[in-house]
Amino acid sequence: MNTVYDVVIAGAGLVGLSLAPALSRSGLSVALVDRGSMADDEHAPDTFDARIYAISPGSAAFLRAVGAWQTLRCERIAAIESMHVEGDAGGSLDFSAYDLGERALAWIVEERELRTALLRTVRRAGVDMIGDATLDALMWSAPAGTLRLADGRTLEARLIVGADGARSWVREAAGIVAEPKSYGQTAVVANFACERAHHGRAYQWFRADGGVLAWLPLPGRRMSMVWSAPEALAQTLLAENGEVLSARVAEAGGYALGAHSCITPATGFPLRFLRLPTSVALRLALVGDAAHGVHPLAGQGVNLGFGDAQSLSTVLAERGPVSDPGAPILLERYARRRAEPVLAMQAVTDGLARLFGPPTPWLKALRNAGISAVDRLPLLKRALAQPALR
Ligand SMILES: Cc1cc2nc3c(=O)[nH]c(=O)nc-3n(C[C@H](O)[C@H](O)[C@H](O)COP(=O)(O)OP(=O)(O)OC[C@H]3O[C@@H](n4cnc5c(N)ncnc54)[C@H](O)[C@@H]3O)c2cc1C
């Protein structure tokens, strides 16, 4: 069976799920395909997802425009109202939403909450959703791209979008080659109940071993940890039982929130940097982690992906007399719009990860002095915060 669409999106992660209704709203026929299920998952109400995201105000506005943000349960969202950043030798920097004229620096949302809200939005938008699918082959002709599934179905579209994550099959099938570069770190994530209230404050410590420890506020007296740790330490943390892990995490953060108790199992994510020569090709566009990989120290990976989805949907909605959504002029416009924000975010996150990597004494003194100097320059601080907010 061959079905014809304007756009076929391969990959129903958060980025693909946000793009589908954004395109559908501008009158395009859209199919969304994933190897996983697209059914709603059932969860006990008193449990938390270890996978959380810091969603920037800019991404929240996009998700609201798509129709998903306003359906999130407000008791499962926490605002980051302030943030304290510490270097590995006394440097420190504070950000405050109030000072920047924002309601929040970012919103902390569990992945499963966001995923459920987006799945329902996609369903309401009339997108064809094809779950549990195995992608078999991708072929191109001048007027269309054709995605063949392992069950023999073919999906033809004027534009194929690869939203299938860091190890993108679509990217490889399109011949866009780039090897992700390992940071030699694994991010260990887990949630904790805390002795003391966090008052909407996030914490981040750049550690002497090159790792970065972040605590992000969850609703109530709970917090989510993302510890980007050198491999050996990450494996040790992942092997600890909840009690030992809680004690280590509380100690590593100087007991800023008192004692902790682990409320989710710890999970690890290997960290990789990915920069591609291009994010578009004939009748193809890449979005999200398929298009770029950044260190999670600034919590910006999915925000960059939502930025891709917003840009691509805007370019296609405003295509004027160009009726073909896969026309090269539109894809080039999309690639141009995304090049600068992606490059800037990669430069900042990769630069910080490198700056705090080597244990050279003079560099240690310099980077800590630099952090404290930025803290004394409100205009520079504001300029640094803007890209992360938007
Ligand atoms: C520890 C950690 C913490 C992070 N915290 C933050 C944060 O606070 N804020 C933030 O903005 N970002 C954060 N990120 C980054 C964020 O997780 C990613 O940028 C984001 O998940 C990418 O979404 P995506 O939809 O592009 O890809 P993915 O989430 O990887 O989704 C890809 C989808 O494609 C499907 N797929 C893959 N291959 C195939 C195939 N062959 N066939 C069919 N389907 C396929 C998958 O099933 C999946 O549904 C963090 C990352 C890490 C590791």
The ligand as a MOL file (V3000), in Angstrom:
LIG
                    3D

  0  0  0     0  0            999 V3000
M  V30 BEGIN CTAB
M  V30 COUNTS 53 58 0 0 0
M  V30 BEGIN ATOM
M  V30 1 C 21.0300 13.4360 30.8490 0
M  V30 2 C 20.4320 14.3650 29.8720 0
M  V30 3 C 19.6890 15.4440 30.3140 0
M  V30 4 C 19.1130 16.3170 29.3970 0
M  V30 5 N 18.4140 17.3830 29.8680 0
M  V30 6 C 17.9070 18.2610 28.9980 0
M  V30 7 C 17.1960 19.4230 29.4570 0
M  V30 8 O 17.0340 19.6590 30.6510 0
M  V30 9 N 16.6960 20.2940 28.5290 0
M  V30 10 C 16.8940 20.0670 27.2000 0
M  V30 11 O 16.4870 20.9210 26.3910 0
M  V30 12 N 17.5380 18.9740 26.7360 0
M  V30 13 C 18.0490 18.0630 27.5890 0
M  V30 14 N 18.7000 16.9770 27.1240 0
M  V30 15 C 18.7550 16.7180 25.6730 0
M  V30 16 C 17.4870 15.9890 25.2010 0
M  V30 17 O 17.3420 14.7970 25.9270 0
M  V30 18 C 17.5450 15.6610 23.7150 0
M  V30 19 O 18.0320 16.7700 23.0210 0
M  V30 20 C 16.1420 15.3070 23.2080 0
M  V30 21 O 15.6350 14.1850 23.8730 0
M  V30 22 C 16.1630 15.0250 21.7030 0
M  V30 23 O 14.8570 14.7490 21.2610 0
M  V30 24 P 14.6070 14.1570 19.8190 0
M  V30 25 O 13.1280 14.0610 19.6870 0
M  V30 26 O 15.3780 14.9110 18.8020 0
M  V30 27 O 15.2750 12.7010 19.8320 0
M  V30 28 P 14.9070 11.4190 20.7020 0
M  V30 29 O 14.3390 11.7780 22.0090 0
M  V30 30 O 16.1280 10.5590 20.6880 0
M  V30 31 O 13.7360 10.7110 19.8650 0
M  V30 32 C 14.0030 10.0060 18.6820 0
M  V30 33 C 12.7840 9.1700 18.3250 0
M  V30 34 O 13.0760 8.4910 17.0920 0
M  V30 35 C 12.7420 7.1260 17.2220 0
M  V30 36 N 13.6560 6.3750 16.3700 0
M  V30 37 C 15.0050 6.3160 16.4550 0
M  V30 38 N 15.4960 5.5170 15.4940 0
M  V30 39 C 14.4350 5.0680 14.7820 0
M  V30 40 C 14.3100 4.1910 13.6750 0
M  V30 41 N 15.3590 3.6230 13.0860 0
M  V30 42 N 13.0570 3.9490 13.2230 0
M  V30 43 C 11.9710 4.5160 13.7850 0
M  V30 44 N 12.0300 5.3440 14.8370 0
M  V30 45 C 13.2560 5.6140 15.3340 0
M  V30 46 C 12.9020 6.7980 18.6840 0
M  V30 47 O 12.0850 5.6890 19.0510 0
M  V30 48 C 12.4450 8.1050 19.3550 0
M  V30 49 O 11.0570 8.0860 19.5910 0
M  V30 50 C 19.2880 16.0980 28.0120 0
M  V30 51 C 20.0230 15.0060 27.5560 0
M  V30 52 C 20.6100 14.1520 28.4730 0
M  V30 53 C 21.4220 12.9740 27.9850 0
M  V30 END ATOM
M  V30 BEGIN BOND
M  V30 1 1 1 2
M  V30 2 1 2 3
M  V30 3 2 2 52
M  V30 4 2 3 4
M  V30 5 1 4 5
M  V30 6 1 4 50
M  V30 7 2 5 6
M  V30 8 1 6 7
M  V30 9 1 6 13
M  V30 10 2 7 8
M  V30 11 1 7 9
M  V30 12 1 9 10
M  V30 13 2 10 11
M  V30 14 1 10 12
M  V30 15 2 12 13
M  V30 16 1 13 14
M  V30 17 1 14 15
M  V30 18 1 14 50
M  V30 19 1 15 16
M  V30 20 1 16 17
M  V30 21 1 16 18
M  V30 22 1 18 19
M  V30 23 1 18 20
M  V30 24 1 20 21
M  V30 25 1 20 22
M  V30 26 1 22 23
M  V30 27 1 23 24
M  V30 28 2 24 25
M  V30 29 1 24 26
M  V30 30 1 24 27
M  V30 31 1 27 28
M  V30 32 2 28 29
M  V30 33 1 28 30
M  V30 34 1 28 31
M  V30 35 1 31 32
M  V30 36 1 32 33
M  V30 37 1 33 34
M  V30 38 1 33 48
M  V30 39 1 34 35
M  V30 40 1 35 36
M  V30 41 1 35 46
M  V30 42 1 36 37
M  V30 43 1 36 45
M  V30 44 2 37 38
M  V30 45 1 38 39
M  V30 46 1 39 40
M  V30 47 2 39 45
M  V30 48 1 40 41
M  V30 49 2 40 42
M  V30 50 1 42 43
M  V30 51 2 43 44
M  V30 52 1 44 45
M  V30 53 1 46 47
M  V30 54 1 46 48
M  V30 55 1 48 49
M  V30 56 2 50 51
M  V30 57 1 51 52
M  V30 58 1 52 53
M  V30 END BOND
M  V30 END CTAB
M  END
